Amino acid sequence: FSEELVTYPVKVTPPVNGTIVPSSILLAKGTNQIFNITANTGYEIKDVLINGVSVGKTSLYTITGIDSPKTIEVTFIKNSSL
């Protein structure tokens, strides 16, 4: 018999003043995915939220062994050193 492939959505809110790669995708249960977060010139990462919970100012976020739907939202602020 064939086991049905279980997938979970990862909904990426399109950021303003930066990028998240990949954007919204479906991941097979138990798989891993790295998300690259890049601020546009003149901006920096303020916060990264996973399912509404802050994981800090990270430019890489890895989902390990996905077992439920996820949301990723990033906020950027003007670079204070400019």
Phi, psi and omega per residue, in radians:
F1 nan 2.750 3.124
S2 -1.869 2.350 3.123
E3 -1.425 2.325 -3.128
E4 -1.213 2.350 3.110
L5 -1.270 2.173 3.114
V6 -1.736 2.238 3.109
T7 -2.178 2.724 3.099
Y8 -2.225 2.410 3.098
P9 -1.376 2.513 2.955
V10 -2.042 1.907 -3.101
K11 -1.662 2.018 3.125
V12 -1.770 2.092 3.065
T13 -1.282 2.134 -3.132
P14 -1.017 2.106 -3.073
P15 -1.383 2.736 3.016
V16 -1.744 2.311 3.115
N17 1.259 0.486 3.081
G18 -3.130 -3.071 -3.124
T19 -2.364 2.699 2.986
I20 -2.253 2.203 -3.137
V21 -2.214 2.239 -0.038
P22 -1.318 2.963 3.041
S23 -1.469 -2.811 -3.081
S24 -0.932 2.318 -3.088
I25 -2.527 2.957 2.951
L26 -1.864 2.344 3.104
L27 -2.071 2.444 3.057
A28 -1.221 2.481 -3.137
K29 -0.882 2.341 3.075
G30 1.493 -0.058 -3.112
T31 -1.557 2.949 -3.134
N32 -1.998 2.665 3.076
Q33 -2.643 2.319 3.072
I34 -1.712 2.352 3.062
F35 -1.963 2.206 3.104
N36 -1.679 2.218 -3.093
I37 -2.027 2.145 -3.069
T38 -2.282 2.260 3.066
A39 -1.459 2.553 3.024
N40 -1.185 2.846 3.103
T41 -0.962 2.298 3.130
G42 1.571 -0.009 -3.135
Y43 -2.209 2.830 3.059
E44 -2.416 2.816 3.130
I45 -1.248 2.237 3.068
K46 -1.624 -0.817 -3.088
D47 -2.845 2.615 3.052
V48 -2.094 2.213 3.131
L49 -1.960 2.238 3.051
I50 -1.988 2.046 -3.055
N51 0.912 0.654 3.092
G52 1.418 0.035 -3.107
V53 -1.942 2.264 -3.107
S54 -1.157 2.368 2.993
V55 -2.051 0.201 3.055
G56 1.608 -2.913 -3.092
K57 -1.632 1.266 -3.101
T58 -1.862 2.469 3.104
S59 -1.637 -0.152 3.044
L60 -2.294 2.301 3.027
Y61 -2.253 2.290 -3.126
T62 -2.002 2.183 2.953
I63 -1.536 2.197 -3.127
T64 -2.011 2.152 3.074
G65 1.013 0.951 -3.059
I66 -0.924 2.357 -3.137
D67 -2.401 0.169 3.107
S68 -2.851 2.826 3.083
P69 -1.069 2.604 -3.127
K70 -2.286 2.694 2.952
T71 -2.180 2.515 3.099
I72 -2.232 2.236 3.115
E73 -2.390 2.347 -3.116
V74 -2.199 2.426 3.008
T75 -2.019 2.484 3.133
F76 -2.065 2.634 3.054
I77 -2.244 2.772 3.080
K78 -1.033 2.425 3.136
N79 -1.161 2.086 -3.059
S80 -1.247 -0.270 -3.102
S81 -1.538 0.013 -3.138
L82 -1.588 nan nan
